[in-house]
Amino acid sequence: MTTSNTSTTSQKPHLSFWQIWNVSFGFLGVQIGFALQNGNVSRILSDLGADLSSLSLFWLAAPIMGLLVQPIVGALSDRTWNSMGRRLPFVFGGALVAATAMILLPNASMVVAFIPPIIVGLLIFAIKDAAFNVTFQPFRSLVADMVPAEQRNLGYSVQTLLINMGAVVGSILPFVLTNVIGLDNASVQGKVAPSVIWAFYIGATVLLGSVLWTVFRTKEYKPEDYYAYQNLDAEKIKQEQSVRKPLSERLAGFWILFKEMPMIMKQLAIVQFFSWFALFIMWTYTPAAITQHAWGVAVDWFNPAYIAKMGGLPDSVAVAKGAAGDWVGILYAAQALFAVLFAILLTKLANTFGRKTVYSLSLVAGGLGYLSFILFQDPTITQVNLLITEVRVPQGAIGLVWSMLGIGMAWAAILSMPYAILAGALPADKTGVYMGIFNFTIAAPQIVSGLVSGWILNHIFDNNAVYIIMLAGTSMILAALSVYFVKDGVEEKSVMVKGEVTA
């Protein structure tokens, strides 16, 4: 990609489709990594000997790293200009560390003999998730930097396509390696299944390769050109960035903004809390819930002490755990596909019925999806044709695809509706900082969920994971009800202009 050598124009160069594709291509690999993480980290940690109720504590690494890393990296990348560019150094560095961590995580058993698996998993998982955030946050900014305003919709459409392609590929990769390639998906206690290990190897390779494609095929604008395109004074900005305010002054300014946030942000924060509380539970405990409920594996086989007492996992249990773990990938792929299809309709539905109505009903669909897990327990083995292969799974596992329809609808709405409602209510000169503050409403509920869900699973549900998934469903229903209390001023004003009764 070439850039203009002059700063006399205030218009960014028009990009070809393939230039836009190159800018966003790294999203494919990053999302494959995220999908492998979401579908397999709980499985890996359980194989390494982690107790079921402690899994939520492992998963705390993800929201904590996002909370800490994204604002810091965002601020640093705004100020960084070197021979590689502005955002690309962070994109490349994060991808390199993330790919390395992806290779190390399923091989953590090499040091488990010397360090407890909970420490090994926590360290590698935290490093990997931090690296993902280092890559992902500047990637979004890179698209905004490079793509001119008139091509922004195309740019984010390509980005969305690649993200969802990555989600599907990453989700089904362990399944394909087992059922198409023929790798073993059964693990022994203390070691991860070969299909999962190789899925992470492949994911790491694609992650690094796709990011390198973007790095080598994209040339960021020079500072003077970039600021000219933004109608900004490059010298003035350089002087402003050279001034370092004391940390106390910056924290004080942030606290003032936090206290003065628009009321609609506080209302949406309640919806976000219940939504993301539920999502965190799904990512953590879906593999165990499906293994226990659909495959009929007893709760005791998730207790490391019991497994050690019995001399290891019986072959039948190991095979069932492996098959259920692979099926989780199929379900997450189905969720991604349903989310993409529903997202196509979402704007039209919101324009027709109102954002709040569509948002709320989408969350209800997600809640019903979680609650419906309890219905699918039929152990009858059924042959299923998935086009790429045929597999034999319990009938109950097939029924869970319908659960993913509702969850996919909720996911599509969660990724778009809060921001659509919020965008029109923020002061124009503070939109960026308030959007950053709004990210706290994603991390905070996940941290709370991580701290309490394991305890609830152990002490209230006796480690029957399907019930913690139903708790997630209840939380999602509460999120849907909370939407009623959100005052969408833009939408209500539009209704009044039309002469209709407001919501």
MIVOVO-634125 format. One line per field, with one value per residue (C-alpha): x, y, z; residue in one letter. Coordinates in Angstrom, 2 decimals. Each point is the difference from the previous one (the first is absolute). Layout:
<pts>
X = [X;...]
Y = [Y;...]
Z = [Z;...]
residuo = [a;...]
</pts>
This chain:
<pts>
X = [0.00;1.37;-0.73;0.14;3.33;-1.63;-2.09;-1.70;-3.20;-2.43;-1.45;1.29;0.79;-2.74;0.94;-0.65;-1.96;3.18;1.80;-2.86;0.13;3.74;-0.49;-2.54;1.35;1.74;-3.40;-0.49;2.88;-0.70;-3.60;1.06;2.13;-2.88;-2.35;2.49;0.36;-3.73;-0.71;2.98;1.67;-2.35;0.57;3.78;0.10;-2.27;2.27;2.95;-1.71;-1.84;-3.06;-3.33;-1.01;3.37;-0.34;-1.75;3.08;2.17;-2.35;0.38;3.23;-1.98;-2.05;2.81;2.47;-2.52;-0.66;3.69;1.50;-2.44;0.02;3.79;0.70;-2.55;1.72;3.49;-0.89;-1.43;3.45;2.19;1.51;3.00;1.26;-2.62;-2.85;-2.34;-2.21;1.89;2.81;-2.60;-1.95;3.14;1.45;-3.27;-0.53;3.51;-0.50;-3.56;1.12;2.80;-2.42;-2.44;2.76;0.96;-3.47;-0.94;3.54;-0.17;0.20;3.75;0.31;-3.05;2.21;1.79;-2.70;-3.72;-2.08;-2.11;3.14;1.28;-3.37;-0.55;3.39;-0.15;-3.67;0.58;2.99;-1.91;-3.09;2.07;1.77;-3.34;-1.09;3.29;-0.69;-3.75;-0.36;2.46;-1.42;-3.37;1.74;2.04;-3.17;-1.30;3.37;0.37;-3.51;-1.59;-3.40;-1.88;1.39;-0.45;-3.06;1.87;3.00;-1.97;-2.02;3.24;1.20;-3.25;0.18;3.56;-0.79;-2.93;1.93;2.68;-2.60;-1.41;3.39;1.42;-3.10;-0.13;3.77;0.37;-3.10;1.39;3.38;-1.72;-2.80;1.57;3.76;-0.20;1.91;-0.87;-2.28;0.23;2.28;1.59;0.12;2.87;0.27;-2.03;-1.58;2.12;-2.83;-0.10;3.79;0.16;-2.97;1.94;3.12;-1.99;-1.79;3.31;1.41;-3.03;-0.06;3.61;-0.24;-3.12;1.41;3.28;-2.05;-1.56;3.36;1.81;-2.89;-1.02;2.00;-1.34;-0.12;2.82;-0.92;-0.14;-2.22;-2.30;-0.60;-0.56;-2.68;-1.61;0.29;2.21;3.20;2.73;2.43;-2.58;-0.90;3.67;0.41;-3.12;1.13;3.39;-1.65;-0.26;-2.66;0.52;-1.79;-2.06;-1.27;-0.92;-1.81;-1.87;-1.15;-1.10;-1.95;-1.82;-1.02;-1.06;-2.25;-1.50;-0.73;-3.41;-2.86;-0.56;3.46;-0.99;-3.26;1.76;2.60;-2.70;-0.94;3.67;0.57;-2.62;0.94;3.74;-0.47;-1.85;2.52;2.90;-1.80;-0.64;3.66;1.17;-2.46;-1.63;2.50;-0.69;-3.76;-0.20;2.30;-2.03;-3.51;0.05;2.77;-0.95;3.48;-0.33;0.96;2.65;2.10;0.59;1.58;3.82;0.14;-2.60;1.77;3.30;-1.71;-1.45;3.37;-0.86;-2.81;-1.64;0.27;-3.77;0.05;3.05;-1.68;-3.25;1.85;1.88;-3.12;-1.92;2.91;0.05;-3.78;0.35;1.91;-2.85;-2.46;2.13;0.33;-3.79;-0.32;2.33;-1.94;-3.35;1.43;1.18;-3.37;-1.93;2.34;-1.05;-3.60;0.75;0.11;-3.25;-1.74;1.27;-1.20;-3.41;-0.71;2.43;3.45;-1.11;-2.64;2.35;2.84;-2.20;-1.57;3.43;1.19;-3.15;0.89;3.47;-1.41;-2.35;2.93;1.92;-3.04;-0.76;3.26;-1.90;-2.35;2.67;1.06;-1.07;2.93;-1.15;2.99;-0.85;1.89;0.45;1.13;2.00;0.93;3.73;-0.49;-2.54;0.11;-1.93;-1.10;-2.82;-3.33;0.11;3.21;-1.68;-2.88;2.43;0.44;-3.45;1.24;2.77;-2.54;-1.27;3.48;1.22;-2.84;0.91;3.70;-0.73;-2.09;2.54;2.73;-2.03;-3.10;1.62;2.42;-2.74;-2.07;2.98;1.61;-2.70;-0.03;3.70;1.58;1.86;3.26;0.02;-1.31;3.33;0.67;-3.57;0.11;3.16;-1.76;-2.90;2.41;0.08;-3.59;1.33;2.93;-1.56;-2.91;2.37;2.27;-2.98;-1.17;3.47;0.17;-3.42;-1.05;2.48;-1.13;-3.67;0.69;1.78;-2.06;-3.49;-0.11;2.39;2.10;-2.94;1.05;-3.32;-1.51;2.61;-0.87;-3.64;1.14;1.56;-3.41;-1.67;2.62;-0.63;-3.75;0.73;2.09;-2.98;-2.25;2.59;-0.21;-3.47;1.61;2.39;-1.09;1.01;-0.37;0.77;-2.60;-2.65;0.57;-0.41;-3.31;-1.24;0.88;-2.16;-2.93;-0.19;-0.12;3.47;1.19]
Y = [0.00;3.42;3.30;3.56;1.76;3.36;1.43;2.69;-1.99;-0.69;-3.08;-3.50;-1.91;-2.25;-3.66;-2.96;-2.94;-2.05;2.78;0.06;-3.81;0.11;2.51;-2.27;-3.44;-0.52;-0.04;-3.48;-1.49;1.98;-1.21;-3.61;0.36;1.46;-2.78;-2.72;1.67;0.27;-3.57;-1.83;1.78;-1.58;-3.37;0.41;1.11;-2.87;-2.45;1.46;-0.68;3.23;-0.40;0.81;2.68;1.78;0.47;3.35;1.28;-0.92;1.87;3.16;0.53;0.96;2.96;1.19;0.07;1.81;2.53;0.71;-0.41;1.60;3.57;-0.05;-1.36;2.37;3.01;-1.24;-0.75;3.53;1.35;-2.56;0.74;-1.97;-1.60;-2.78;2.43;1.07;-3.01;-2.77;-0.35;-0.90;-2.24;-1.97;-0.15;-1.13;-2.66;-1.40;-0.39;-1.35;-2.64;-1.11;-0.26;-2.01;-2.54;-0.14;-0.27;-3.55;-1.10;1.35;-3.57;0.19;2.13;-1.18;-2.42;2.98;2.68;-0.54;0.05;2.88;2.20;-1.21;0.48;3.39;1.35;-1.24;0.90;3.50;0.60;-1.32;2.09;3.11;-0.56;-0.43;3.37;1.63;-1.18;0.54;3.53;1.67;-2.09;1.74;3.36;-0.94;-0.46;3.38;1.63;-1.41;-0.15;3.26;0.95;-0.80;-3.57;-0.52;-2.22;-2.21;-0.10;-1.17;-2.42;-1.69;0.01;-1.60;-2.64;-0.98;-0.04;-2.34;-2.21;-0.30;-0.79;-2.88;-1.43;0.23;-1.54;-3.08;-0.57;-2.66;-1.78;-0.06;-1.26;-2.90;-0.92;0.87;-0.27;-2.79;1.38;-1.36;2.27;-1.99;1.25;-1.62;1.82;2.46;0.13;1.75;-1.87;-0.01;1.55;3.01;0.36;0.05;2.35;2.51;-0.53;0.70;2.93;1.55;-0.41;1.59;2.78;0.97;-0.52;2.14;2.79;-0.07;0.30;3.20;1.31;-0.55;0.98;3.18;3.20;2.43;3.73;2.24;2.20;3.19;-1.66;-1.63;3.23;1.90;-2.51;0.64;3.80;0.15;1.92;-2.64;2.33;1.06;-3.62;-0.89;2.75;-1.07;-3.63;1.04;1.41;-2.69;0.73;-1.46;-3.30;1.57;2.70;-2.55;-2.21;3.01;0.98;-3.56;-0.17;3.24;-1.37;-3.27;1.82;2.20;-2.82;0.30;-1.73;-2.29;-1.52;-0.91;-1.53;-2.01;-1.10;-2.01;-1.76;-0.62;-1.46;-2.73;-0.66;-0.44;-1.85;-2.63;-0.08;-0.60;-3.01;-1.42;0.24;-1.54;-2.84;-1.01;-2.86;-1.52;0.53;-1.78;-2.83;-0.67;0.61;-1.22;-2.62;-1.18;0.25;-0.01;3.10;-1.99;-0.27;3.77;-0.32;-0.40;-1.68;-2.60;-0.64;-0.54;-2.33;-2.08;-0.23;2.31;0.49;-3.13;-0.16;0.47;3.21;1.35;-0.65;1.65;3.06;0.29;-0.33;2.50;2.45;-0.20;0.49;3.22;1.35;-0.93;1.79;3.14;-0.03;-0.26;2.94;2.08;-0.84;0.78;3.30;0.99;-0.79;1.83;3.00;0.43;0.48;1.91;3.53;-0.48;-1.45;2.81;2.64;-1.67;-0.97;2.19;-0.70;-0.70;-2.51;-1.92;0.14;-1.32;-2.79;-1.08;-0.34;-1.98;-2.36;-0.41;-0.67;-2.65;-1.53;-0.47;-1.25;-2.53;-1.86;-1.98;-1.43;-1.72;-3.12;-2.79;-2.50;-1.73;-0.15;1.55;0.23;3.61;1.17;3.24;0.11;-0.23;-3.24;-2.14;-0.49;-1.92;2.12;-0.09;1.36;2.51;1.48;0.59;1.81;2.49;1.54;1.55;1.49;1.68;1.68;2.12;0.58;1.12;2.53;1.38;0.16;2.01;2.47;0.30;0.93;2.76;1.29;1.52;1.99;1.12;1.24;1.62;1.71;2.62;0.92;0.84;3.45;0.20;1.13;-2.84;-2.93;-1.85;0.22;-0.96;-2.98;-1.00;0.33;-2.03;-2.91;-0.29;-1.25;-3.00;-0.87;0.63;-2.48;-2.69;0.55;-0.28;-3.13;-1.52;0.61;-1.44;-2.51;-2.70;0.25;-0.18;-3.03;-1.84;0.90;0.45;-2.17;-2.74;0.44;-0.82;2.46;0.06;1.91;2.74;0.38;0.42;2.70;1.70;-0.22;1.67;2.75;0.59;0.29;2.60;1.87;0.00;1.40;2.68;1.35;1.35;2.53;1.36;3.39;0.05;3.72;-0.12;-2.67;1.60;3.40;-1.63;-1.51;3.38;1.64;-2.58;0.99;-3.38;-0.97;-0.39;-3.26]
Z = [0.00;-0.84;1.67;-1.15;0.43;0.47;2.79;-2.09;-0.33;2.85;-1.68;0.63;-3.21;-1.30;0.62;-2.23;1.38;0.35;1.85;2.51;0.12;0.76;2.83;1.70;-0.91;3.33;1.70;-1.47;1.97;3.17;0.06;-0.64;3.12;2.00;-1.16;0.95;3.39;0.64;-1.02;1.46;2.94;2.57;-1.67;0.10;3.61;1.04;-1.80;1.87;3.30;0.82;2.22;-1.71;2.50;-0.40;-3.78;0.41;1.85;-2.99;-2.28;2.07;-1.95;-3.12;1.32;2.28;-2.88;-2.20;2.73;0.56;-3.45;-2.45;1.42;0.43;-3.48;-1.52;1.56;-0.90;-3.62;-0.37;0.85;-1.84;-3.39;-1.26;-3.20;0.23;0.58;2.76;0.77;-1.80;2.58;2.64;-2.38;-0.90;3.52;1.54;-2.67;0.50;3.76;-0.43;-2.51;2.34;2.92;-2.14;-0.63;3.68;1.56;-1.11;0.90;3.54;1.30;-0.58;3.15;1.92;1.93;1.54;0.13;0.75;-3.21;1.26;0.10;-3.38;-1.66;1.59;-1.08;-3.60;-0.41;1.40;-2.28;-3.01;0.66;0.67;-3.33;-1.78;1.39;-1.00;-3.56;-0.19;1.38;-2.42;-2.85;0.36;0.09;-3.09;-2.06;1.17;-0.81;-3.51;-1.46;-1.24;1.39;-3.21;0.10;3.76;-0.40;-2.47;2.31;3.01;-2.14;-1.12;3.61;1.20;-2.75;0.94;3.72;-0.49;-2.42;2.66;2.67;-2.04;-1.01;3.52;1.53;-2.23;-0.37;2.77;-1.33;-3.54;1.15;1.75;-2.37;-3.37;0.56;2.56;3.00;3.43;2.05;3.25;2.74;3.00;3.31;-0.05;-3.81;-2.69;-2.91;-3.21;-2.05;2.34;0.06;-3.79;-0.24;2.10;-2.13;-3.16;1.62;1.08;-3.52;-1.67;2.60;-0.61;-3.76;-0.46;2.17;-1.95;-3.20;1.32;1.28;-3.31;-2.29;1.86;0.26;2.54;-0.74;1.14;3.00;-2.06;-2.64;2.56;1.92;-3.24;-0.99;3.41;-0.45;3.09;0.71;0.27;1.77;2.59;0.73;0.35;2.57;1.89;0.10;1.32;3.12;2.67;2.59;3.47;0.60;2.79;-2.38;-2.66;2.52;1.37;-3.49;-0.71;3.27;-0.83;-3.39;1.64;2.49;-2.71;-2.48;-1.73;1.80;-3.00;0.57;3.56;-1.24;-2.69;2.55;1.80;-3.24;-0.73;3.46;-0.37;-3.67;0.53;3.31;-2.06;-2.87;2.37;1.49;-3.49;-1.06;3.26;0.59;-3.30;-0.60;3.43;-0.28;-3.36;1.08;3.13;-1.32;-3.62;0.17;3.49;1.56;3.80;1.97;1.89;-3.17;0.20;3.44;-0.21;3.42;-1.01;-3.32;1.80;2.49;-2.88;-1.74;-2.89;-2.47;-1.46;-3.78;-0.40;2.05;-1.85;-3.35;1.14;1.29;-3.27;-2.14;2.13;-0.14;-3.80;-0.12;2.00;-3.00;-2.33;2.30;0.18;-3.80;-0.25;2.39;-2.17;-3.17;1.63;1.28;-3.49;-1.56;2.72;-0.22;-3.64;1.17;3.18;-1.42;-1.93;3.05;2.24;-2.47;-0.20;3.61;1.93;1.38;3.55;-1.07;-2.29;2.53;2.80;-2.06;-1.26;3.60;0.84;-2.86;1.48;3.45;-1.35;-1.88;3.25;1.90;-2.73;0.73;2.63;-2.68;-2.08;1.88;-2.38;-0.05;-3.20;-2.34;-3.37;-3.28;-1.12;-3.44;0.32;-3.73;0.77;1.94;1.80;3.77;2.63;2.96;2.57;-1.19;2.84;-1.35;-3.37;1.68;1.53;-3.45;0.54;3.27;-1.96;-2.28;2.89;1.40;-3.44;-0.23;3.41;-0.92;-3.16;1.99;2.84;-2.48;-1.66;1.81;3.13;-2.16;-2.39;2.95;1.71;-2.98;-0.43;3.69;0.49;-0.30;-3.30;1.59;2.53;-2.05;-0.01;3.72;0.90;-2.34;1.85;3.34;-1.40;-0.50;3.80;-0.24;-1.95;2.26;3.42;-0.27;-1.28;3.00;2.35;-1.82;0.23;3.74;0.87;-2.67;1.03;3.62;-1.07;-2.20;2.79;3.07;-1.44;-3.13;1.23;-3.19;-2.34;-2.69;-1.90;2.91;-0.14;-3.70;1.03;2.45;-3.02;-1.70;2.96;-0.08;-3.71;0.63;2.69;-2.58;-2.35;2.72;0.83;-3.55;0.90;2.37;-2.64;-1.32;-3.64;-0.57;-3.73;-0.66;2.21;-1.62;-3.42;1.09;1.25;-3.31;-1.75;2.24;1.69;3.66;1.52;1.53]
residuo = [m;t;t;s;n;t;s;t;t;s;q;k;p;h;l;s;f;w;q;i;w;n;v;s;f;g;f;l;g;v;q;i;g;f;a;l;q;n;g;n;v;s;r;i;l;s;d;l;g;a;d;l;s;s;l;s;l;f;w;l;a;a;p;i;m;g;l;l;v;q;p;i;v;g;a;l;s;d;r;t;w;n;s;m;g;r;r;l;p;f;v;f;g;g;a;l;v;a;a;t;a;m;i;l;l;p;n;a;s;m;v;v;a;f;i;p;p;i;i;v;g;l;l;i;f;a;i;k;d;a;a;f;n;v;t;f;q;p;f;r;s;l;v;a;d;m;v;p;a;e;q;r;n;l;g;y;s;v;q;t;l;l;i;n;m;g;a;v;v;g;s;i;l;p;f;v;l;t;n;v;i;g;l;d;n;a;s;v;q;g;k;v;a;p;s;v;i;w;a;f;y;i;g;a;t;v;l;l;g;s;v;l;w;t;v;f;r;t;k;e;y;k;p;e;d;y;y;a;y;q;n;l;d;a;e;k;i;k;q;e;q;s;v;r;k;p;l;s;e;r;l;a;g;f;w;i;l;f;k;e;m;p;m;i;m;k;q;l;a;i;v;q;f;f;s;w;f;a;l;f;i;m;w;t;y;t;p;a;a;i;t;q;h;a;w;g;v;a;v;d;w;f;n;p;a;y;i;a;k;m;g;g;l;p;d;s;v;a;v;a;k;g;a;a;g;d;w;v;g;i;l;y;a;a;q;a;l;f;a;v;l;f;a;i;l;l;t;k;l;a;n;t;f;g;r;k;t;v;y;s;l;s;l;v;a;g;g;l;g;y;l;s;f;i;l;f;q;d;p;t;i;t;q;v;n;l;l;i;t;e;v;r;v;p;q;g;a;i;g;l;v;w;s;m;l;g;i;g;m;a;w;a;a;i;l;s;m;p;y;a;i;l;a;g;a;l;p;a;d;k;t;g;v;y;m;g;i;f;n;f;t;i;a;a;p;q;i;v;s;g;l;v;s;g;w;i;l;n;h;i;f;d;n;n;a;v;y;i;i;m;l;a;g;t;s;m;i;l;a;a;l;s;v;y;f;v;k;d;g;v;e;e;k;s;v;m;v;k;g;e;v;t;a]
</pts>
